[in-house]
Amino acid sequence: MTCLADTQAAAARLAQLYEQLTPDHLDHLADYYAADARFKDPFNDVRGVPAIRAIFAHMFASLDQPRFVVTQQLAQGTQAFLAWEFHFRLRRWQAGVDQCIHGATLVHFDATGRVTLHRDYWDTSEELYQKLPVLGPLMRWLRRAGSATHDACHADPSPP
């Protein structure tokens, strides 16, 4: 990448891929990812286009109507940050209920505009675990308990 305009164009191209992603697009990931690209999210840490393809293939096999909506793009140097919403329906639990995860992806591009690093950031507790029937109540309780501890730790220590 030689300039910010190149990075912005690569980020826009990648955002378009994500928003239009279907199982048919998976065979073209090498057009967007370098051969040895690293993909890391809360559940995976893999290297190489075949492993990245497998993650997206698993997404399509496990979920109904998965789709991304890129809500923001920021580029600087040879990297970009994409904020997104991931919409889907679970197949086994609450099958007819639309789900949404909010997250962001940091990507680094090589000189040809292909991704060398794809790092997803999203809160698994808030966005996923709290919605599950068994873990949900426990995770919500832990979040409330953590919030109370955080508030106590950051309270004004001066006497009234």
C-alpha positions as a Python dict, from the first residue, in 0.01 Angstrom:
ca = {
    (1, 'M'): (0, 0, 0),
    (2, 'T'): (143, 332, -97),
    (3, 'C'): (-105, 584, 39),
    (4, 'L'): (-412, 634, 254),
    (5, 'A'): (-638, 630, -54),
    (6, 'D'): (-515, 276, -131),
    (7, 'T'): (-591, 165, 225),
    (8, 'Q'): (-935, 326, 214),
    (9, 'A'): (-1008, 152, -117),
    (10, 'A'): (-892, -185, 22),
    (11, 'A'): (-1107, -135, 333),
    (12, 'A'): (-1412, -42, 123),
    (13, 'R'): (-1358, -347, -98),
    (14, 'L'): (-1333, -571, 211),
    (15, 'A'): (-1643, -413, 368),
    (16, 'Q'): (-1834, -483, 47),
    (17, 'L'): (-1720, -847, 59),
    (18, 'Y'): (-1844, -884, 416),
    (19, 'E'): (-2180, -723, 340),
    (20, 'Q'): (-2234, -943, 34),
    (21, 'L'): (-2077, -1260, 178),
    (22, 'T'): (-2243, -1587, 75),
    (23, 'P'): (-2111, -1944, 66),
    (24, 'D'): (-2032, -1888, -304),
    (25, 'H'): (-1792, -1604, -217),
    (26, 'L'): (-1577, -1828, 4),
    (27, 'D'): (-1384, -1964, -293),
    (28, 'H'): (-1265, -1609, -368),
    (29, 'L'): (-1122, -1523, -24),
    (30, 'A'): (-768, -1546, -166),
    (31, 'D'): (-853, -1232, -365),
    (32, 'Y'): (-893, -1048, -33),
    (33, 'Y'): (-660, -1231, 210),
    (34, 'A'): (-285, -1294, 179),
    (35, 'A'): (-191, -1662, 167),
    (36, 'D'): (-51, -1656, 522),
    (37, 'A'): (-305, -1412, 671),
    (38, 'R'): (-387, -1445, 1039),
    (39, 'F'): (-751, -1443, 1157),
    (40, 'K'): (-823, -1401, 1528),
    (41, 'D'): (-1156, -1362, 1706),
    (42, 'P'): (-1280, -1465, 2053),
    (43, 'F'): (-1305, -1831, 1940),
    (44, 'N'): (-1042, -1877, 1667),
    (45, 'D'): (-680, -1801, 1597),
    (46, 'V'): (-581, -1939, 1258),
    (47, 'R'): (-342, -1874, 974),
    (48, 'G'): (-394, -1912, 601),
    (49, 'V'): (-681, -1873, 359),
    (50, 'P'): (-806, -2237, 389),
    (51, 'A'): (-842, -2198, 769),
    (52, 'I'): (-1015, -1860, 731),
    (53, 'R'): (-1247, -2009, 472),
    (54, 'A'): (-1333, -2289, 717),
    (55, 'I'): (-1441, -2034, 980),
    (56, 'F'): (-1678, -1861, 739),
    (57, 'A'): (-1803, -2198, 606),
    (58, 'H'): (-1880, -2305, 964),
    (59, 'M'): (-2072, -1979, 1014),
    (60, 'F'): (-2293, -2055, 713),
    (61, 'A'): (-2338, -2419, 820),
    (62, 'S'): (-2429, -2330, 1180),
    (63, 'L'): (-2648, -2021, 1145),
    (64, 'D'): (-2949, -1912, 944),
    (65, 'Q'): (-2928, -1595, 738),
    (66, 'P'): (-2592, -1468, 865),
    (67, 'R'): (-2500, -1126, 730),
    (68, 'F'): (-2275, -837, 817),
    (69, 'V'): (-2356, -467, 806),
    (70, 'V'): (-2046, -248, 816),
    (71, 'T'): (-2142, 69, 1001),
    (72, 'Q'): (-1811, 254, 1002),
    (73, 'Q'): (-1470, 244, 834),
    (74, 'L'): (-1155, 418, 950),
    (75, 'A'): (-820, 389, 771),
    (76, 'Q'): (-471, 494, 868),
    (77, 'G'): (-144, 390, 710),
    (78, 'T'): (-177, 26, 603),
    (79, 'Q'): (-452, -65, 847),
    (80, 'A'): (-824, -12, 881),
    (81, 'F'): (-1089, -52, 1147),
    (82, 'L'): (-1437, -170, 1049),
    (83, 'A'): (-1727, -143, 1294),
    (84, 'W'): (-2006, -389, 1215),
    (85, 'E'): (-2328, -556, 1311),
    (86, 'F'): (-2358, -930, 1259),
    (87, 'H'): (-2719, -1038, 1206),
    (88, 'F'): (-2823, -1403, 1218),
    (89, 'R'): (-3071, -1657, 1351),
    (90, 'L'): (-2979, -1957, 1560),
    (91, 'R'): (-3093, -2293, 1428),
    (92, 'R'): (-3148, -2484, 1754),
    (93, 'W'): (-3256, -2222, 2008),
    (94, 'Q'): (-3498, -1937, 1941),
    (95, 'A'): (-3489, -2032, 1573),
    (96, 'G'): (-3722, -1755, 1455),
    (97, 'V'): (-3563, -1476, 1659),
    (98, 'D'): (-3327, -1231, 1491),
    (99, 'Q'): (-2995, -1196, 1675),
    (100, 'C'): (-2736, -921, 1642),
    (101, 'I'): (-2377, -896, 1760),
    (102, 'H'): (-2195, -561, 1752),
    (103, 'G'): (-1823, -571, 1698),
    (104, 'A'): (-1526, -438, 1510),
    (105, 'T'): (-1241, -569, 1300),
    (106, 'L'): (-887, -439, 1276),
    (107, 'V'): (-725, -533, 945),
    (108, 'H'): (-371, -484, 819),
    (109, 'F'): (-307, -484, 444),
    (110, 'D'): (-2, -587, 244),
    (111, 'A'): (133, -393, -56),
    (112, 'T'): (-126, -556, -286),
    (113, 'G'): (-422, -461, -66),
    (114, 'R'): (-475, -811, 75),
    (115, 'V'): (-541, -866, 444),
    (116, 'T'): (-245, -995, 645),
    (117, 'L'): (-415, -962, 985),
    (118, 'H'): (-788, -981, 1061),
    (119, 'R'): (-857, -926, 1433),
    (120, 'D'): (-1219, -924, 1551),
    (121, 'Y'): (-1318, -752, 1874),
    (122, 'W'): (-1655, -813, 2038),
    (123, 'D'): (-1782, -879, 2388),
    (124, 'T'): (-1874, -1249, 2403),
    (125, 'S'): (-2046, -1205, 2739),
    (126, 'E'): (-2275, -919, 2643),
    (127, 'E'): (-2330, -1013, 2281),
    (128, 'L'): (-2362, -1391, 2311),
    (129, 'Y'): (-2344, -1562, 2649),
    (130, 'Q'): (-2602, -1338, 2818),
    (131, 'K'): (-2855, -1442, 2553),
    (132, 'L'): (-2820, -1816, 2617),
    (133, 'P'): (-3073, -1993, 2841),
    (134, 'V'): (-2831, -2154, 3090),
    (135, 'L'): (-2542, -1910, 3088),
    (136, 'G'): (-2747, -1594, 3041),
    (137, 'P'): (-2869, -1543, 3399),
    (138, 'L'): (-2524, -1619, 3542),
    (139, 'M'): (-2350, -1382, 3300),
    (140, 'R'): (-2599, -1100, 3372),
    (141, 'W'): (-2546, -1151, 3747),
    (142, 'L'): (-2168, -1144, 3703),
    (143, 'R'): (-2189, -827, 3495),
    (144, 'R'): (-2403, -656, 3765),
    (145, 'A'): (-2168, -777, 4041),
    (146, 'G'): (-1866, -655, 3844),
    (147, 'S'): (-2031, -320, 3784),
    (148, 'A'): (-2097, -275, 4156),
    (149, 'T'): (-1734, -361, 4235),
    (150, 'H'): (-1614, -122, 3965),
    (151, 'D'): (-1834, 156, 4108),
    (152, 'A'): (-1701, 89, 4460),
    (153, 'C'): (-1341, 97, 4338),
    (154, 'H'): (-1391, 428, 4159),
    (155, 'A'): (-1599, 605, 4425),
    (156, 'D'): (-1479, 941, 4548),
    (157, 'P'): (-1262, 863, 4856),
    (158, 'S'): (-1299, 1210, 5006),
    (159, 'P'): (-1540, 1236, 5300),
    (160, 'P'): (-1874, 1413, 5238),
}
